[in-house]
Each structure stands twice: as structure tokens, then as C-alpha cells.
Amino acid sequence: MNENDKYIGRMLDDRYEILDVIGEGGMAVVYKALCHRLNRNVAIKIMRDETAADEEFRSRFCAESQAVAMLSHPNIVAVYDVSHNDEIEYIVMELINGITLKQYMDKKGALDWKETVHFTKQITKALSHAHERGIIHRDIKPQNIMLLRDGTIKVADFGIAALENELYENNGQAIGSIHYIAPEQARGEMPDARSDVYSLGVVMYEMLTGKLPYTGETIGEIALKHMSGEFVLPHEIDPFIPPELEAIALKAMKANIDERYQTASALLDDLDAFTAEQARLESEVTAREEKENPAVMPVRSVSELSKEKFKHQRRRSGKVSFLTGTFGALAVIVALIAFLWGFWLNDVFSPAERIELPSFVGSYYNSVINNAELMAEYNFNVTYVVDETAEVGMIVSQSPDAGSSMMVVPSGIVVDITVNSGAVPVAVPEVNGMDYREAVLQIKNAGFLVEIESQTSDTVERDRVISTSPNSGEKISTGSTVYITVSSGTQISYVKMPNLIGSTEDAAIIKLENTNLSYGGSTVTESDLEAGTVIGQTIPAFTDVEEHTKIYLTVSSGPAA
């Protein structure tokens, strides 16, 4: 019997039934499991016995997992549960039906710029969400990025993958991460959010060119190349790469950390600006061509070959004989036939399967998404509403309607569904211009969670609220998060991160608030220190940190019994 099969068939914590092995690493084995409480399939990563025997490593694994469990973003693989005891250490994660970005790139080679931007934006959003909560990935690479059939990106293993690489390094083994590692990490320095940005820049380079910027025979050789910052420019490999996009990738992977994008959000802003400009240019070209050749436009979208032939005939129409005009007319007829074939005849005579769309209304959303057969055939876009006539979690409407004739496509039939969230909508309080401390109290008292963001302002006094999102007066579900933007005055203010290690949790929270930082929450893990003692903080002490940054703590639960 394979050592990894020993958990198959077991029930963990009277909840998770282990079904099969779906992946292996040096630190842990990943299993497919069924959560009997919620009746859904999940992925469970169980630490190997030899790794769990290392108390320090085990403690760090647990702390990292609990910190990541606080993340909630559509582009991040969700962590549902963390369990640790004397017998076993594991984390429960979202089960992803897809492939890694690495597998996709190995199959396709270099990606076109639109696909590169589509993937990069999603990764950037995931990083921005995590960084705002004090969590650094530390190991961004295509192997840790999952790609779903509908093109959705899911970033996996925040913090966990870096621990696994550390395990490999301690054992003297080579690791694939060296190709994406930031120069400061290669020098043994502490990584921060900008290190993730660098690694993403390398991934962008690889997507655009199909090649890695740095290669070598040894880890040391590749690390030195990262620090030198000298590589073949993307346009020298593919001259059709848009120069503006190349500039974005090169800025992200600057060897000098201060010359890079300082935040993932800044990178996303430039990507958004780039795509907006590309859309504007394409719109101008289309409008110009429509004006010049209006009669050709129905043909353009169907047959590029027929389009070129017809345009060529039109340019010569005043100089050629009746016979040439006849050929031009034939070209239009051929193109029209191609058009009809593509949009009607092909649909009639094609062997493509069509089905009658079933009704999802009245079903529970969880039961639908945990049905493997349904998820293999459909892609669901979900909108949440409050519907007092339906039970919580029930699907209340769908589009297209049940009974619609739909063509079966490999990527899955797209269905928009509306689900009853069951939450009560409440108006966001009016707090603009208010001191942010008072604003936080009012918003929390209204039943919402609060996230604080800083922004410079020449008109709003420091520590006063500039705006909220959603806006004041807008009704949203209780329990939702309200983001408040607080003025930092005419320039962003930074404070020294206090040392919270050794303090009680309550004292640490007071220190954070007195320093104008935010408390994000705590994870609990065993240690030799007294229960309630802070043993970890997401940003090291004495680091300069932007005001209102959210800080997460690791708190001792006391020595093992």
C-alpha cells in the first residue's frame, strides 16, 4: 500500500471523508475529500509525518494557513478550514477543476497580449487583496496559479508554497521558484509586497515571450542574473509585443526594488490604462474603416479573405471592364454564403449537440455547484439579492430561461443565476467629513464590517473621512464590508510598526490603535508562552508602514496539554 493512501476512506474530525490523492509535494499530500456537513467536495492538504515532526515548521504551517484563511477573493483559492492536533495537521481548501498556468503555457507557448493582460489583471487583483491584509505570497510562479475553463485565474498557496520551497532548500534540492524569485529574496533579505510584484513581472515576461528571462546551470548562477537585471528584451523575441505592455512588464521586474511598482494596485492601474487605450485605438480603426467601406462591413466579420478581395475590386471599379465588376459581385455572393454558413446553415447542418436548458430556479446554489455533472456542462455567473419569499441560498431566477435551446460548447454553457443571500439591506451611514474613529464606530453599529484606506487630500483635513464605498445612504446587506477612505493630509503618512511580540492580545490591539494602525484579526496556535500572548505579527517591528494598514496577529493558545 502506498504511504499516501493511508488516509483514503478515513473521516477527519467527523466531517471530511478522504476520497483520493490529487497531488503531492515535499511537505504535504493533497487529497480530494467530501465535506459531509456542507455536502461539497474540497481539497485537503495534509502534512507529511516527517514534516509534522518538526515542531517549528508545523507551527509556521498552521500560522500561515490561518492567516490565509482570512482572505476572501474570487481570484484566490479559498481556505475553508484549518485543523491541527497531535495526530494530523491539515488545511481544507476550495477544490479547483482546472490546470496550472504552467501547464497551459507548456501547451500553448507564448500567449497573445490580450490573454496575457487578462490573466495578469486577475493575479494582480489577488495580490492586491492579500497585500492590503498584510499577507505576502512569496512564491508567485505559473505552477502556483490555477486556470479554470472559463479563463478565471485562482492564485494558490499564499505563504504555504514558500514554506515548501524552504523545505526543499534545507534538503539541498533545486527548486523551480529560482526562475521567478526577486533579487532581494535571492540575497536572503525579507520579501515584501514588491517581491510578489517582481515575480509577477517575470510571469508576464514568460507569457509574452514563451521564455524565461533568466536561465542557468545552477541556482546560484540564476540568482546572480536576477540581481544583475540583464536579459533579452521581449520585443527582441517577438517584435509584435505592444511596447506599452512591454514597459509595464519591465517596470514590474526591475532589479532595484525602489524602481518597481510599489504596489500591486499601481501595476493594475497601468494595465487598465493600457487596455483602455487599446480599446480606444481599435474603436477608431473600426470607425474609420466603416466610413471608408460601409458596404464591406457585413463581410468583414465573416471572411477576411472575401473582405480583402472585395476591397481590392472596389478600388479598381472605375478602371476595369464589366467582367471585373462581375467578379466583384461574385466575391460578395461568396462572402454572403460564407456568412450564412457561419451563422445559420452551419448551425442547421452541424453535428454540434443542442440541449434544452433545465430549470435551476428553486434549487440550492450549493447543491448545484457541488454537482460534478452540472459543473462540467455549465459556467454559472452568480448575483446575490435579498428575496424574502425564498429560502437562504436558493436560486430565484436564471437567464437564459429554462427550456431555451442551447448549443453544447467545450467551455461550458454560460447561465446567469440569482441567489437569495438572506441578509437584510441597511443604509450606509453618512460619515463623510467625520473623524475616522467616530466613523468606524457608526458603521460597525449599523452592522457592517469596516476597511480603512488612506489617501492624500489638499481639501480634507487629516484623519477625516473623504468618502465611503458603497456611498452613504446606499442599502447593502448587513455583514458586508464598507470601505472608508481617510485623508492622510497633503502626503501619505507612515508610522513605525510597534513590537507586539510578548504583549497580551488586548494590549497589542490598543498599541495598534494608538499608532494609527488597524487590527485585522488573530490566529491561535500552540506555544510555550502563556495563552493570549502575541507570538507573531504580519509586519515586523520597527518597519515603516502606511497609516491604517491592517495588521494580523498570531496568539499563543498555551503549551500543548
N, C-alpha and C positions, 0 to 999 in steps of 0.2 A: 504493500500500500504506500502510495506517495505521501510523504510527510505533510504536504499541503492539503491532502484530502481528509485529514483527521477531523476537521470541523464540519464537513459536509453532512447534512442531516441533523446537526445539533441546533438547539434553540438557545439563543443568548438572551439572558435577562427576561425569560418568559415572553419574548416579543419577536425576536428576529430569527427566522428559520434559514439556515445557510443552505443554499441550493447548489452552487457550483463555483469553481475557480475561474475568474475572468482576467486576472493579471498578477504579475509577480514583480517584486523589486528586492533590492538587497536588504531593506529594512522591514518590509511588510508584504503581505499577500492580500490581494483584493478579491472578494467573493461577491457573487450575486446572492441576494437574500430577499425574503418576503417579510415585510413588516405586518404582523398579524393584527396589530392594533389599528392601523390605518388602511390595511389591505392594499398595499402598494409594494412594488419591487424597489429595492435600494441596493447600493453598493456599500460593502463594509470592508474597511481596511484594517486588518488585524496584524499587530506587530509580531514579528518572528520571536520565538522563545529566546534565542541568543541575544537579540537586541533588547528585549524587555528586561533581560537580566541586568543591564546597565542602568542603575537607578537614575543617574543624572540624565541620560539620554531619554529614558522613559518619562521623566518629569517634564522635560522640554517638549517632548512629543505631545503630551497631554495639554500643556500650556498653549502651545501653538494651535492645537486643534480647537481648544475652547475659544481662543481669540478669533479664529477664522469663522467659527460658528456664529459670531455676531454679524458677519457680513450677509447682506441680502441684496442681490443684484442679478438681473436676468443674464448677464454675461459672466457670472461666476458660478462654478459648480457648488451647489449648496451643501453645507454640512448640517445634518439634521440632529445628530446626537453624538455624545462623547461618553465613553464608559471606561473606567479603569478600576481594577481590583487586583488582588494578589494572583489571580489565575490568568487573566487576559486583559489586554489593552487594545481598544479598537475605537474607530470613528465610523459613523454612519453617514453616507453621502448620497446625493442625488445620483441615480443611475442614468448614465448618458448613452443614448443609442446613436453612436456616430463614430468617427475616426479622428485620429490626431491630425493637426495641421501638417505635421511632418510626413505622415502617410499620404496626405493629399498632394503635398509638394513633390514627393518622390514619384508620384504617378503622373502629375501634370508638368513638372519642370517649372520654369519661370511663369508667374501669373501676370495677367494683364493689369494695367494700373488701376482699373475700376475695381477689380476683385481685391487687389492689394489694399486699396483705401477702405473698401467695405469691411475687410477683416480687421485692419489696423484700428479703425474707429471703435469697433466693439471691444478690442483688447484695451484700448486707451480708456474707455469708459469704465471698464472693470478695474483697472489700476487706479484711476482717479477716485472711485468709490472706496477702495481699500486704503489708499494713502490718506484720504481725509479722516479715516478712522485709526490712523497710526499703524497700519499693517503693511509691511513691505513683502513682496513675493520672494525676491532674491534669486529666482531661478526661472526667469521668463525665457522660454525656448519653444520651438514648434512641438516638441514632444509633450509639453505640459498644456497645450492648447487644443481643446476638443472642437470639432466641426460637425454640426448637425446637418441633416439632409437639406434643410431649408436655408442653409447658409448662416445660421446662428452660430456665434462663437461662444464657447464656455471656457474660461480660464480655470485650470485645476491646481490643486495642491499649494495654496498660498502658505508659505513657510515650511510646509511638510517636505516638499521636494528638496529644499535646501538642506534640510536635516539628512535626507537620504544621501545627497552628494557628499556631505561631510563624512558620513559613514564610509562611503567609498574611498574618500581621500585618506581617512585614517588607516584603511586597509591597503593603501598604496596602489589602488586601482585607478585607471584612467576614467574620466567622466566626459560625457558629451557636452556638458554645460560650459566647458572651457571655450567653446566657439562663440558663446554669447555673453560671457562674463564681462562685467565692467572693469576698467583698468584699476579702479580703487579696490575692488574685490580681489583682483589678481595680486595686488600689493599687500593683501591681508588686512586692509582697512575695513571699518564698519560700513556696510552698504546703507544707502537711504533711498528715498523715492526716485532720485535721479539715476540711481543704478538700474532700477527697473526700466526707466526711460531709455537708457543706453541699450539694454538687452533687446528692447522692442525695436530700436533703430536697426540693430543687426538683423532681426527677423524681417523687417521691411526690406532691407538690402537683399536678403536671400529670396524673398518673394518676388522682387522686381527682376532679379538677375538669374535666379536659379542656382546661384553660387554663394559660398560663404566668403566674407571679406578677408578672413584670416585662416590660414591652414598651416600645418607643420607636422614634423615627425614626433614631437614631444609636447607635453603640456606646457613646459617652460618656454619653448620656442613660440607657441601660440600666444601665451600670456604676454611675452615681450612685444609681440606685434600689436596686441591690443593697446599697450601702453605707448607705442610709437605713433599710432594713429595713421599709418601709411597703408593704403590699399588701392586697388584698381577702382576708379570711379564707375558708378553704374552705367553712365551713358557710353563709356568706352566698351562695355559689354553689349549693351543694347541701346543704339542711338535714338530709338523711338520712345524711351522713357521721358515723360514730361519733365523738363528741367526744374519746374517749381516743386514737383513732388520729390525729385532727387534731392533738392536743397533741404526739404523737410527731413528726409531720412538721414542726411549727413549731419544736420544740426542735432538730431536726437542721439547720434552715436559719436559725438565729439569726445576725444580722449580726455580733454580738460573738462572736469565736471562743471565748472562755472560757465562754460561756453555752451552747454547743453540747454535744452528746455528744462526749466527749473521745476516744472510740474507737468503731470500728465495732461491736465486741463489746458495748459498752454499749447501742447502738441495738438490736442483735439481742436482747439480754436483755429490753428493754421490748416489742419486738414479740412475743416468745414469751409474756411475761406477759399481753399484750393478747389473744392468740389463746386462751390457756388460760382466761382469764376469759370470753371469748365462748362457748367450748365448754361451760363450766360453766352459764352462763345458758341456753343453748339446751337443755341436758340437763334443767334444772329445768322449763323451759316444757313440754317434751315429756312429762316425767313427770307434771306437773300435769294436762295435757290428757288423758293416758291414764287417769288416775284419775277425771276428771270424765266422760269419754265413752268408755268402753272399747269399746263396740260400733261406734264410728265409725272406730276406728283402721285397719282394713283398707282403708277407703275413702279415708282422708286422703292416703296416698301416691300414689294413682292419679288422683283427680279432686278438685281443690279446690272446684269448683263443686258437685259432688254432696255433698261434705262439708258445706258451708255450708247446703245445702238440708236435709240430714238432721238437722243440729244444730237448725236452726230448727223442724223438725217435732217433734223430741223435746221442746223447750221448751214447745210448745203441746199436747202429747199428752193432758194431763189436762183440757183445756178444749174440745176440738174434737170433731166428730162422727166416726162410723165412716168417713165418706167421706174426711176429712182423714187418718185413720190409713192408709187405703188408698193415698193419695198418698205418704205417708211410706214405705210398703213398696215402692211403685213406684220411689221415689228410690233405695232400697237396691239394687233389681234393676238399675236403670240403671247405678248405680255399679259393681255387680258385673260387669256386661257390659263396662264400660269397663276394669275391672281385668283381666278375662280377655283382652280385646283387646290391652291393652298388654303383657301378659306371656306370652300363649300364641298366641291367634288371629292377632295381628299378625305373630308370628314364622312362623306357618304360611303365611299368605297374602301376606306381604310379599315384594316382589321383591328384597329385600336378598340379596346373594350370600353363600353359605357355602362354606368350603373345608375340606378335610381337612388338619390341621396336619402339616407334614413333620417328619421327624426331623433334629434338629441335632446329636444325640449322635454323637461320632466326628469331627465337623468341627472345623477350627481356627477359633478365635474371630476372628482377624484376617481370615481369608478371608470369614467371614460378614459382618462389619461393613463390609468394603470391597466388598461386592456391592450395587450400587445398587438392583437389583430387590428384594432382600430387605429392605433398609433402607427402601424405600418402602412395604412392606406390614407390617413388624413393628417393635415397640419392645421392645428387649431389656433386662431387668434382670439385671445380672451379679453373681454371688457367686463369690469365689475360694476354692478349697480346695487341700489337698495330697493328691494321689492318685498313689501310686507305680505304679499299674497303667496309667496313661495318660501320653502324651507332654505336654510342657510346652505350654500354650496350647490344649489340646484340650478341647472341651465334653464333660463327663462325665455330665450329666443335664439334664433340662428339665421344665418344668411350664407348661401342660398337656402331657400325654404326646403323642407322635406318634400320629396317627390321630384325634385329637379333632376333632369338628366345630365349627368356629369361624365366627362371623359377621364378614365383612369390614367394617371401620369406617374412616372417613376418617382418624382419628387414629392408626391402626395397631394391629394385634393385639399385645397385651402377652404376652410369653413370658419366663418366668424361666429363666435358664440358669446352670449351674455350670461354672466353668472351672478346670482344673488349673494352679495357679501354679508348681508345681515346686519351690518353696522348702521348706527344711527347718524345721519348727517347733522353737523353742528356748524354754525358760522364761526369763521376765524376772527378772534377779537381784533379791534383796532388798536395797534400798538406803535404805529409809525411816530417817530419823534420821541418816544418814551425811552428812559434808561433801560438798557437791555436786561438788567437783572429783574426789574419790575415786569418787563415784557415776558420774560421766561415764566415767571410765576403765573401771570394771567393766562398764557397759552396752555400751560400744564393744568391749571384749574379748569380750563374748558374741556379737558380730556384728551389733549394731543401730546405727542412727543415733540421734542424741540432739537433742531440742529442749528448751530451758530456759524455764520460765515462772516469774515471781515472784508471790508472794502474801504479804500481811501475816499475821502469826500472833502471838497472845498466848501460845502454849504451846510453839511450836517455835523453837529458837534460830536466830538469823540465820545464813544460808549452809548450813543443814541441810535435807535433803530432807523435804518434807511428805508427798508421795505420788508415785506414778507412774501413767501411763496408757499401755498396759494395766497392771493391777496386778501386783505381784511374784508369781512362780510361774505366771502365765498364759503359755501357749505360743503364740507367734506366729512368723511366718516371719522368718528371718534377712534382714537388709537393711531390715526395717521400722523405722519411727521410734517411739522410746519418748519420751514427753513427761514430763519430771520437773518437779514444782512445788517451788520452792525458797523457803524463808522469807526475807523481807526484814526480819524483826523486826516491831515493832509498827506500822511505817509503811513505805510504798514508798520505796526509796532511789534517788536519782538521782546520776549521775556526769557529769563533763564529758567530752564526746566529744573524744578526743585528735586532734591533727593528724597524719595518717598520710601525707599527700602528701610525696613525696620520699624516704620510707623504703623499705628493701627489703621485699619481701613478708613474709619471716620476721620481721623486726624489727617490722613492723606487727602481726602476729599476737600477738607477745609483748606489745606495748603494749596490745592489746585485752584479753588475758587478765589483765594486771596491773591493768587498770582495771575489772575485773569485767564486761566485755562479751564477747560471743561472736563468733567468726569464722564467717561463713556461707559463704564461698567467694569465688572471684575470677573475673573475666572478663579476657581478654587482648586488647589492641588495639595497633596501631602508634602510636608517638610518637617524638619526637626524643630522649627520655630513654633511658638505658641499660635494657636488658632486665631485668625483675624489679623495676623501680621502681614504687611505687604512684603512680598519677596520678588516682585518683578514689576516693571513699568515699561510701556511700549516705546518711550523715548528716553534715552539715557540722561542721567542727571547732568546739569550744568551746560546742556546743549541750548543754543539759541533757537527758540521756537516761536512761531507766529501766535499772537494772542488768539484766544478762543479755540485753539486746537484741541481736539478731543483726545483724552489720554485714557488708556485702559490699564487696569492693574491686575496683577496675579497675587492672590492672597492665600496664605497658608491655612489648611484645614487642620493642622496639627500633625504630630507624628503618627505613623501607622499604628493601629491598635495591636 
